[in-house]
Structures are given as structure tokens and as C-alpha cells.
């Protein structure tokens, strides 16, 4: 087995497509197919099932994928260690983030970090909190930026950032007639909520529980799978929702949404950096964490 074959194999598994994988690894589709065929012949087993344009992973393929990710991680760490010995900071960082840190907090910070360390390539995967934690456990990403902690001996969490949550409502029609709303009134207005696994949803549930408000007490009209979908649904007048204040800055400026204070209730959530306990971090990732600490973000 060669490292390039393993990189191509992992790309096909993650993209679930030979054509999308070829774009990711900058190879032609026939070359990708040739690499996979050679790997299967060497190992004497089918790794992938081709079903039209889509690709699924066999049992042997799943087993190899776990080892391949670890091998590529070690190879990446070795390259970075040699570069560090030469006085250079180079390499690849593969990180994951839930929606708010991934789309609203990290991009600007990573751009500044990239200016400081142009030799470091950054790959950022975005998903919900549960998905990112799974990627950390499965060695798919080195570290994750997530909106809630999860119990487990294999995980370590460190504080990253805090974020204010706000109730948003459509400008028209006026679902909330007053400048603010009470907790009791909140129960009666149509409410849009994030899907299970969302850190924002978990934070909302914990805070409302302190006021003896359960999910069943809310008039839920829609469950959606992303922050963008929440904003669009509220903007269209389908209901109100609670969302990160940072995520609606542009919509507030453009008068597409409005913030409505909840009387006597302050909503806030915390974000965390998660890594697999005992996993040694690459020099490039250590440089990123040191950079965040310099900016007063990583605690």
C-alpha cells in the first residue's frame, strides 16, 4: 500500500463518489479508479461497492478506512515534525466545527492565521456537534469546535468562546406585537427549532428548563437542520426562533429580521475545543491553538 493510494481511498469514502473524490485530490477520475483497483487487488478484497454514481463502503473498506486515517495522520505529523526541525511551520490541519464556530467565528480567525503561517493548509469540515465529535473519535479530524460537551473517557474539552443567543422574529407579519416578550407568551407563538444534535438546541433546552419550560410547552411548527434554514423560515413569517446573535448580524442590518428581548431571560451558550484524549497534536495544530490563545479566544 502507498500513501497516495490511501489518500485517494479516503477521499472516495468521504465524498461517496469517484468524480467528487477526483476533484478533491486533483486527479482524473480514471486515475482514481485505477488507484482503488490496485489497492483492492493488493489486499485481495473489494473495498467499495459501485452503485451508479454513488459509492458505498464494504466491511473490509470500513476496516481499512479506520487504519488509513491513522496512517495518514502519522505521515502528516512526521512531515510537520521534520519541517519544524528545519525551523519551518508547515503541514495540513484537518479540523471540524459545528455551524456557528465553523461559519461565523473561525473563518476570519483562520484567514489571519493563514497570513502568519502560509505554509499550513487548512481543511475545515462543518456539521452538527454530534457529527464533529464523531469525526474526532474516528480520527477524521484532529480537533473540533463544538457547542456542547459529551461524556466519554476518550474525549477532552476546553473552553473556546461564548456567544449570546437571541430570539428572532419576522419583521412582517408581526408575530410578536410588543418590543419584548414574556416566557409565557413565548410558549404561544409559532416556534422553529433546530434538529436533534444541534448545540444551539441543547443550550436553549437547558436555559428554558430553568424556567420550567419544556420543549413540549412550545408551539413548535417546524424542525430544521441548519442555521441558514432557521433564518429563512423566520424571515418568511413561519415563526420565531432562538439563534446565535452573530449569525443574524447581516439580516438585522438589512431589516430582514428583528431581535426581541425575552423578559427576565438571558440566553448564552459556550463553545468548546474537543480532541481525542491521548492523541498527540501535530505541530501545525499546536500552532493554531497557540494563535487562538494569543487572541484571547482559546482558554
C-alpha atoms as a printed R data frame, in Angstrom:
    type eleno elety resid chain resno       x      y       z
1   ATOM     1    CA   UNK     A     1   0.000  0.000   0.000
2   ATOM     2    CA   UNK     A     2   1.157  3.505  -0.840
3   ATOM     3    CA   UNK     A     3   0.216  6.733   0.932
4   ATOM     4    CA   UNK     A     4  -1.235  8.193  -2.251
5   ATOM     5    CA   UNK     A     5  -3.490  5.158  -2.644
6   ATOM     6    CA   UNK     A     6  -4.733  5.594   0.911
7   ATOM     7    CA   UNK     A     7  -5.361  9.320   0.355
8   ATOM     8    CA   UNK     A     8  -7.383  8.542  -2.760
9   ATOM     9    CA   UNK     A     9  -9.283  5.756  -0.976
10  ATOM    10    CA   UNK     A    10 -10.181  8.025   1.961
11  ATOM    11    CA   UNK     A    11 -11.345 10.737  -0.442
12  ATOM    12    CA   UNK     A    12 -13.684  8.307  -2.237
13  ATOM    13    CA   UNK     A    13 -15.092  7.069   1.092
14  ATOM    14    CA   UNK     A    14 -15.671 10.607   2.383
15  ATOM    15    CA   UNK     A    15 -17.055 12.036  -0.870
16  ATOM    16    CA   UNK     A    16 -19.068  8.865  -1.692
17  ATOM    17    CA   UNK     A    17 -18.223  9.411  -5.353
18  ATOM    18    CA   UNK     A    18 -15.281  8.805  -7.679
19  ATOM    19    CA   UNK     A    19 -15.879 12.065  -9.554
20  ATOM    20    CA   UNK     A    20 -16.080 14.194  -6.389
21  ATOM    21    CA   UNK     A    21 -13.028 12.425  -4.962
22  ATOM    22    CA   UNK     A    22 -11.054 13.115  -8.153
23  ATOM    23    CA   UNK     A    23 -11.751 16.844  -7.713
24  ATOM    24    CA   UNK     A    24 -10.690 16.691  -4.057
25  ATOM    25    CA   UNK     A    25  -7.325 15.007  -4.762
26  ATOM    26    CA   UNK     A    26  -6.695 16.783  -8.102
27  ATOM    27    CA   UNK     A    27  -6.514 13.594 -10.141
28  ATOM    28    CA   UNK     A    28  -8.513 12.418 -13.137
29  ATOM    29    CA   UNK     A    29 -11.385 10.040 -12.482
30  ATOM    30    CA   UNK     A    30  -9.709  7.163 -14.402
31  ATOM    31    CA   UNK     A    31  -6.594  7.615 -12.239
32  ATOM    32    CA   UNK     A    32  -8.695  7.456  -9.064
33  ATOM    33    CA   UNK     A    33 -10.401  4.281 -10.291
34  ATOM    34    CA   UNK     A    34  -7.005  2.775 -11.143
35  ATOM    35    CA   UNK     A    35  -5.637  3.539  -7.653
36  ATOM    36    CA   UNK     A    36  -8.651  1.921  -5.968
37  ATOM    37    CA   UNK     A    37  -8.476 -1.119  -8.249
38  ATOM    38    CA   UNK     A    38  -4.775 -1.570  -7.475
39  ATOM    39    CA   UNK     A    39  -5.447 -1.317  -3.748
40  ATOM    40    CA   UNK     A    40  -8.233 -3.902  -3.925
41  ATOM    41    CA   UNK     A    41  -6.048 -6.265  -5.945
42  ATOM    42    CA   UNK     A    42  -3.180 -5.917  -3.475
43  ATOM    43    CA   UNK     A    43  -5.435 -6.640  -0.495
44  ATOM    44    CA   UNK     A    44  -7.444 -9.301  -2.310
45  ATOM    45    CA   UNK     A    45 -10.835 -7.915  -1.305
46  ATOM    46    CA   UNK     A    46 -13.478 -5.492  -2.518
47  ATOM    47    CA   UNK     A    47 -13.329 -2.215  -0.599
48  ATOM    48    CA   UNK     A    48 -16.073 -0.261  -2.353
49  ATOM    49    CA   UNK     A    49 -19.385 -1.115  -3.989
50  ATOM    50    CA   UNK     A    50 -20.173  0.935  -7.081
51  ATOM    51    CA   UNK     A    51 -23.875  1.753  -7.383
52  ATOM    52    CA   UNK     A    52 -24.217  4.044 -10.368
53  ATOM    53    CA   UNK     A    53 -22.651  7.382  -9.458
54  ATOM    54    CA   UNK     A    54 -22.768  6.662  -5.727
55  ATOM    55    CA   UNK     A    55 -20.250  4.565  -3.804
56  ATOM    56    CA   UNK     A    56 -20.764  2.604  -0.583
57  ATOM    57    CA   UNK     A    57 -18.108  1.065   1.658
58  ATOM    58    CA   UNK     A    58 -17.848 -2.680   2.264
59  ATOM    59    CA   UNK     A    59 -16.956 -4.214   5.620
60  ATOM    60    CA   UNK     A    60 -13.324 -4.523   4.526
61  ATOM    61    CA   UNK     A    61 -13.413 -0.937   3.317
62  ATOM    62    CA   UNK     A    62 -14.658  0.347   6.679
63  ATOM    63    CA   UNK     A    63 -11.868 -1.529   8.438
64  ATOM    64    CA   UNK     A    64  -9.209 -0.157   6.094
65  ATOM    65    CA   UNK     A    65 -10.603  3.386   6.328
66  ATOM    66    CA   UNK     A    66 -10.026  3.498  10.089
67  ATOM    67    CA   UNK     A    67  -6.413  2.393   9.695
68  ATOM    68    CA   UNK     A    68  -5.862  4.620   6.643
69  ATOM    69    CA   UNK     A    69  -6.873  7.754   8.516
70  ATOM    70    CA   UNK     A    70  -4.451  6.905  11.338
71  ATOM    71    CA   UNK     A    71  -1.628  6.168   8.864
72  ATOM    72    CA   UNK     A    72  -2.181  9.443   7.008
73  ATOM    73    CA   UNK     A    73  -2.305 11.313  10.316
74  ATOM    74    CA   UNK     A    74   1.035  9.842  11.402
75  ATOM    75    CA   UNK     A    75   2.570 10.607   7.999
76  ATOM    76    CA   UNK     A    76   1.335 14.192   8.231
77  ATOM    77    CA   UNK     A    77   2.745 14.551  11.750
78  ATOM    78    CA   UNK     A    78   6.112 13.175  10.572
79  ATOM    79    CA   UNK     A    79   6.287 15.695   7.722
80  ATOM    80    CA   UNK     A    80   5.397 18.530  10.095
81  ATOM    81    CA   UNK     A    81   7.958 17.395  12.691
82  ATOM    82    CA   UNK     A    82  10.733 17.406  10.068
83  ATOM    83    CA   UNK     A    83   9.642 20.821   8.852
84  ATOM    84    CA   UNK     A    84   9.606 22.097  12.447
85  ATOM    85    CA   UNK     A    85  13.134 20.774  12.928
86  ATOM    86    CA   UNK     A    86  14.151 22.893   9.944
87  ATOM    87    CA   UNK     A    87  12.601 25.946  11.592
88  ATOM    88    CA   UNK     A    88   9.503 25.883   9.391
89  ATOM    89    CA   UNK     A    89   5.846 25.530  10.312
90  ATOM    90    CA   UNK     A    90   4.212 23.583   7.526
91  ATOM    91    CA   UNK     A    91   1.669 20.837   7.024
92  ATOM    92    CA   UNK     A    92  -2.031 20.214   6.905
93  ATOM    93    CA   UNK     A    93  -4.618 20.834   9.617
94  ATOM    94    CA   UNK     A    94  -7.879 18.909   9.414
95  ATOM    95    CA   UNK     A    95 -10.381 20.381  11.845
96  ATOM    96    CA   UNK     A    96 -14.137 20.186  12.310
97  ATOM    97    CA   UNK     A    97 -16.642 22.711  13.596
98  ATOM    98    CA   UNK     A    98 -20.336 22.976  14.286
99  ATOM    99    CA   UNK     A    99 -22.284 25.615  12.373
100 ATOM   100    CA   UNK     A   100 -21.740 28.772  14.435
101 ATOM   101    CA   UNK     A   101 -17.980 28.473  15.021
102 ATOM   102    CA   UNK     A   102 -17.487 26.976  11.542
103 ATOM   103    CA   UNK     A   103 -19.389 29.629   9.618
104 ATOM   104    CA   UNK     A   104 -19.233 32.732  11.812
105 ATOM   105    CA   UNK     A   105 -16.304 32.585  14.269
106 ATOM   106    CA   UNK     A   106 -13.435 30.644  12.685
107 ATOM   107    CA   UNK     A   107 -13.263 31.893   9.056
108 ATOM   108    CA   UNK     A   108 -11.912 35.344   9.949
109 ATOM   109    CA   UNK     A   109  -9.501 33.922  12.520
110 ATOM   110    CA   UNK     A   110  -8.238 31.261  10.113
111 ATOM   111    CA   UNK     A   111  -7.613 33.905   7.446
112 ATOM   112    CA   UNK     A   112  -5.349 35.831   9.855
113 ATOM   113    CA   UNK     A   113  -3.672 32.588  10.953
114 ATOM   114    CA   UNK     A   114  -3.033 31.694   7.309
115 ATOM   115    CA   UNK     A   115  -1.293 35.029   6.756
116 ATOM   116    CA   UNK     A   116   1.010 34.246   9.674
117 ATOM   117    CA   UNK     A   117   1.639 30.642   8.578
118 ATOM   118    CA   UNK     A   118   1.278 30.486   4.772
119 ATOM   119    CA   UNK     A   119   2.845 27.022   4.702
120 ATOM   120    CA   UNK     A   120  -0.059 25.469   6.607
121 ATOM   121    CA   UNK     A   121  -3.012 24.114   4.634
122 ATOM   122    CA   UNK     A   122  -6.331 24.201   6.496
123 ATOM   123    CA   UNK     A   123  -9.222 21.820   5.845
124 ATOM   124    CA   UNK     A   124 -12.418 22.665   7.735
125 ATOM   125    CA   UNK     A   125 -15.353 20.242   7.934
126 ATOM   126    CA   UNK     A   126 -18.694 21.631   9.140
127 ATOM   127    CA   UNK     A   127 -21.507 19.595  10.697
128 ATOM   128    CA   UNK     A   128 -23.631 19.489  13.819
129 ATOM   129    CA   UNK     A   129 -21.985 18.993  17.199
130 ATOM   130    CA   UNK     A   130 -22.610 15.231  17.354
131 ATOM   131    CA   UNK     A   131 -21.167 14.718  13.880
132 ATOM   132    CA   UNK     A   132 -17.994 16.675  14.678
133 ATOM   133    CA   UNK     A   133 -17.457 14.763  17.935
134 ATOM   134    CA   UNK     A   134 -17.824 11.507  15.988
135 ATOM   135    CA   UNK     A   135 -15.204 12.710  13.491
136 ATOM   136    CA   UNK     A   136 -12.831 13.469  16.373
137 ATOM   137    CA   UNK     A   137 -13.339  9.973  17.813
138 ATOM   138    CA   UNK     A   138 -12.864  8.350  14.391
139 ATOM   139    CA   UNK     A   139  -9.629 10.296  13.703
140 ATOM   140    CA   UNK     A   140 -11.250 12.085  10.735
141 ATOM   141    CA   UNK     A   141 -10.353 15.475  12.230
142 ATOM   142    CA   UNK     A   142  -7.626 16.409  14.704
143 ATOM   143    CA   UNK     A   143  -9.700 18.791  16.790
144 ATOM   144    CA   UNK     A   144 -13.275 20.033  16.739
145 ATOM   145    CA   UNK     A   145 -15.030 23.259  17.715
146 ATOM   146    CA   UNK     A   146 -18.442 22.375  19.131
147 ATOM   147    CA   UNK     A   147 -21.368 23.779  21.073
148 ATOM   148    CA   UNK     A   148 -21.699 21.240  23.854
149 ATOM   149    CA   UNK     A   149 -19.745 18.699  25.861
150 ATOM   150    CA   UNK     A   150 -20.319 14.995  25.627
151 ATOM   151    CA   UNK     A   151 -19.398 12.469  28.309
152 ATOM   152    CA   UNK     A   152 -16.738  9.973  27.401
153 ATOM   153    CA   UNK     A   153 -13.325  8.889  28.624
154 ATOM   154    CA   UNK     A   154 -11.868  9.257  25.129
155 ATOM   155    CA   UNK     A   155 -12.675 12.979  24.847
156 ATOM   156    CA   UNK     A   156 -11.167 16.176  26.249
157 ATOM   157    CA   UNK     A   157 -12.997 19.529  26.131
158 ATOM   158    CA   UNK     A   158 -11.519 23.001  26.637
159 ATOM   159    CA   UNK     A   159 -13.348 26.332  26.660
160 ATOM   160    CA   UNK     A   160 -13.185 28.212  23.362
161 ATOM   161    CA   UNK     A   161 -15.697 31.061  23.201
162 ATOM   162    CA   UNK     A   162 -19.075 32.252  24.456
163 ATOM   163    CA   UNK     A   163 -21.936 33.524  22.353
164 ATOM   164    CA   UNK     A   164 -25.167 35.385  23.083
165 ATOM   165    CA   UNK     A   165 -28.390 33.782  21.864
166 ATOM   166    CA   UNK     A   166 -31.340 35.961  20.862
167 ATOM   167    CA   UNK     A   167 -34.975 35.496  19.957
168 ATOM   168    CA   UNK     A   168 -35.582 36.478  16.331
169 ATOM   169    CA   UNK     A   169 -38.897 37.253  14.688
170 ATOM   170    CA   UNK     A   170 -40.005 38.276  11.187
171 ATOM   171    CA   UNK     A   171 -40.326 41.979  10.509
172 ATOM   172    CA   UNK     A   172 -43.665 41.210   8.848
173 ATOM   173    CA   UNK     A   173 -46.114 39.771   9.741
174 ATOM   174    CA   UNK     A   174 -45.678 40.913  13.380
175 ATOM   175    CA   UNK     A   175 -45.834 37.596  15.251
176 ATOM   176    CA   UNK     A   176 -44.581 39.419  18.353
177 ATOM   177    CA   UNK     A   177 -46.632 42.633  18.715
178 ATOM   178    CA   UNK     A   178 -44.560 44.162  21.547
179 ATOM   179    CA   UNK     A   179 -40.937 45.274  21.908
180 ATOM   180    CA   UNK     A   180 -40.324 42.331  24.225
181 ATOM   181    CA   UNK     A   181 -41.975 39.050  25.114
182 ATOM   182    CA   UNK     A   182 -42.527 37.125  28.330
183 ATOM   183    CA   UNK     A   183 -41.665 33.467  28.795
184 ATOM   184    CA   UNK     A   184 -45.384 32.652  28.973
185 ATOM   185    CA   UNK     A   185 -46.036 34.496  25.700
186 ATOM   186    CA   UNK     A   186 -43.129 32.641  24.116
187 ATOM   187    CA   UNK     A   187 -44.996 29.371  24.631
188 ATOM   188    CA   UNK     A   188 -47.868 30.564  22.435
189 ATOM   189    CA   UNK     A   189 -46.109 31.881  19.335
190 ATOM   190    CA   UNK     A   190 -45.157 29.507  16.486
191 ATOM   191    CA   UNK     A   191 -41.617 28.336  17.179
192 ATOM   192    CA   UNK     A   192 -38.949 26.984  14.813
193 ATOM   193    CA   UNK     A   193 -36.366 24.686  16.387
194 ATOM   194    CA   UNK     A   194 -33.094 23.104  15.264
195 ATOM   195    CA   UNK     A   195 -32.723 19.363  14.760
196 ATOM   196    CA   UNK     A   196 -31.598 16.913  17.426
197 ATOM   197    CA   UNK     A   197 -27.807 17.017  17.744
198 ATOM   198    CA   UNK     A   198 -27.603 20.803  17.448
199 ATOM   199    CA   UNK     A   199 -25.616 22.542  20.196
200 ATOM   200    CA   UNK     A   200 -27.858 25.610  19.923
201 ATOM   201    CA   UNK     A   201 -30.933 23.497  20.575
202 ATOM   202    CA   UNK     A   202 -29.321 21.865  23.622
203 ATOM   203    CA   UNK     A   203 -28.376 25.285  25.053
204 ATOM   204    CA   UNK     A   204 -31.921 26.567  24.550
205 ATOM   205    CA   UNK     A   205 -33.423 23.491  26.203
206 ATOM   206    CA   UNK     A   206 -31.143 23.801  29.251
207 ATOM   207    CA   UNK     A   207 -31.889 27.509  29.761
208 ATOM   208    CA   UNK     A   208 -35.653 27.211  29.270
209 ATOM   209    CA   UNK     A   209 -35.695 24.237  31.638
210 ATOM   210    CA   UNK     A   210 -34.511 26.603  34.396
211 ATOM   211    CA   UNK     A   211 -37.772 28.495  33.840
212 ATOM   212    CA   UNK     A   212 -39.806 25.257  33.919
213 ATOM   213    CA   UNK     A   213 -40.362 25.442  30.154
214 ATOM   214    CA   UNK     A   214 -40.048 22.158  28.287
215 ATOM   215    CA   UNK     A   215 -39.957 21.566  24.554
216 ATOM   216    CA   UNK     A   216 -43.496 20.183  24.765
217 ATOM   217    CA   UNK     A   217 -44.661 23.558  26.160
218 ATOM   218    CA   UNK     A   218 -43.579 25.373  22.993
219 ATOM   219    CA   UNK     A   219 -45.756 25.678  19.888
220 ATOM   220    CA   UNK     A   220 -43.271 24.037  17.545
221 ATOM   221    CA   UNK     A   221 -44.255 24.369  13.883
222 ATOM   222    CA   UNK     A   222 -41.008 23.335  12.216
223 ATOM   223    CA   UNK     A   223 -37.749 21.488  12.842
224 ATOM   224    CA   UNK     A   224 -34.889 22.390  10.523
225 ATOM   225    CA   UNK     A   225 -31.334 21.194  10.007
226 ATOM   226    CA   UNK     A   226 -29.248 24.357   9.744
227 ATOM   227    CA   UNK     A   227 -28.858 27.932  10.949
228 ATOM   228    CA   UNK     A   228 -29.469 29.194   7.410
229 ATOM   229    CA   UNK     A   229 -32.764 27.293   7.249
230 ATOM   230    CA   UNK     A   230 -33.847 28.782  10.598
231 ATOM   231    CA   UNK     A   231 -33.196 32.310   9.351
232 ATOM   232    CA   UNK     A   232 -35.077 31.751   6.082
233 ATOM   233    CA   UNK     A   233 -38.046 30.183   7.854
234 ATOM   234    CA   UNK     A   234 -38.323 33.070  10.323
235 ATOM   235    CA   UNK     A   235 -37.834 35.656   7.582
236 ATOM   236    CA   UNK     A   236 -40.728 34.101   5.632
237 ATOM   237    CA   UNK     A   237 -43.035 34.539   8.642
238 ATOM   238    CA   UNK     A   238 -43.297 30.857   9.614
239 ATOM   239    CA   UNK     A   239 -42.454 31.530  13.246
240 ATOM   240    CA   UNK     A   240 -39.877 32.783  15.728
241 ATOM   241    CA   UNK     A   241 -36.678 31.100  16.846
242 ATOM   242    CA   UNK     A   242 -33.646 31.455  19.109
243 ATOM   243    CA   UNK     A   243 -30.309 31.735  17.364
244 ATOM   244    CA   UNK     A   244 -26.741 32.968  17.795
245 ATOM   245    CA   UNK     A   245 -26.622 36.761  17.691
246 ATOM   246    CA   UNK     A   246 -23.534 36.647  15.490
247 ATOM   247    CA   UNK     A   247 -25.418 34.644  12.856
248 ATOM   248    CA   UNK     A   248 -28.032 37.333  12.163
249 ATOM   249    CA   UNK     A   249 -25.880 40.485  12.025
250 ATOM   250    CA   UNK     A   250 -26.421 40.988   8.282
251 ATOM   251    CA   UNK     A   251 -30.152 40.235   8.435
252 ATOM   252    CA   UNK     A   252 -30.596 42.821  11.211
253 ATOM   253    CA   UNK     A   253 -28.683 45.455   9.199
254 ATOM   254    CA   UNK     A   254 -30.847 44.729   6.146
255 ATOM   255    CA   UNK     A   255 -34.043 44.847   8.239
256 ATOM   256    CA   UNK     A   256 -34.952 41.281   7.275
257 ATOM   257    CA   UNK     A   257 -35.260 40.058  10.871
258 ATOM   258    CA   UNK     A   258 -35.699 41.675  14.269
259 ATOM   259    CA   UNK     A   259 -34.426 40.776  17.735
260 ATOM   260    CA   UNK     A   260 -36.985 40.513  20.523
261 ATOM   261    CA   UNK     A   261 -35.793 40.524  24.166
262 ATOM   262    CA   UNK     A   262 -37.306 37.840  26.418
263 ATOM   263    CA   UNK     A   263 -38.290 39.453  29.709
264 ATOM   264    CA   UNK     A   264 -36.065 38.292  32.567
265 ATOM   265    CA   UNK     A   265 -34.197 35.800  30.405
266 ATOM   266    CA   UNK     A   266 -30.583 35.980  29.187
267 ATOM   267    CA   UNK     A   267 -29.557 33.267  26.779
268 ATOM   268    CA   UNK     A   268 -25.911 32.394  26.291
269 ATOM   269    CA   UNK     A   269 -24.006 29.373  25.085
270 ATOM   270    CA   UNK     A   270 -20.418 28.234  25.309
271 ATOM   271    CA   UNK     A   271 -18.268 26.671  22.624
272 ATOM   272    CA   UNK     A   272 -15.547 24.123  23.250
273 ATOM   273    CA   UNK     A   273 -12.491 22.684  21.569
274 ATOM   274    CA   UNK     A   274 -12.634 18.891  21.620
275 ATOM   275    CA   UNK     A   275  -9.835 16.447  20.950
276 ATOM   276    CA   UNK     A   276  -9.292 12.728  21.416
277 ATOM   277    CA   UNK     A   277  -7.637 12.073  24.770
278 ATOM   278    CA   UNK     A   278  -4.080 10.828  24.366
279 ATOM   279    CA   UNK     A   279  -3.806 11.816  20.704
280 ATOM   280    CA   UNK     A   280  -0.663 13.831  20.026
281 ATOM   281    CA   UNK     A   281  -1.431 17.004  18.119
282 ATOM   282    CA   UNK     A   282   0.570 17.943  15.058
283 ATOM   283    CA   UNK     A   283   2.903 20.977  15.204
284 ATOM   284    CA   UNK     A   284   0.571 22.885  12.849
285 ATOM   285    CA   UNK     A   285  -2.437 22.266  15.090
286 ATOM   286    CA   UNK     A   286  -0.425 23.290  18.146
287 ATOM   287    CA   UNK     A   287   0.460 26.493  16.285
288 ATOM   288    CA   UNK     A   288  -3.256 27.128  15.655
289 ATOM   289    CA   UNK     A   289  -4.150 26.613  19.311
290 ATOM   290    CA   UNK     A   290  -1.305 28.911  20.393
291 ATOM   291    CA   UNK     A   291  -2.546 31.518  17.908
292 ATOM   292    CA   UNK     A   292  -6.080 31.344  19.324
293 ATOM   293    CA   UNK     A   293  -4.709 31.692  22.840
294 ATOM   294    CA   UNK     A   294  -2.754 34.809  21.779
295 ATOM   295    CA   UNK     A   295  -6.049 36.240  20.504
296 ATOM   296    CA   UNK     A   296  -7.608 35.573  23.892
297 ATOM   297    CA   UNK     A   297 -10.066 33.039  22.476
298 ATOM   298    CA   UNK     A   298  -8.721 29.619  23.385
299 ATOM   299    CA   UNK     A   299  -8.883 29.188  27.171
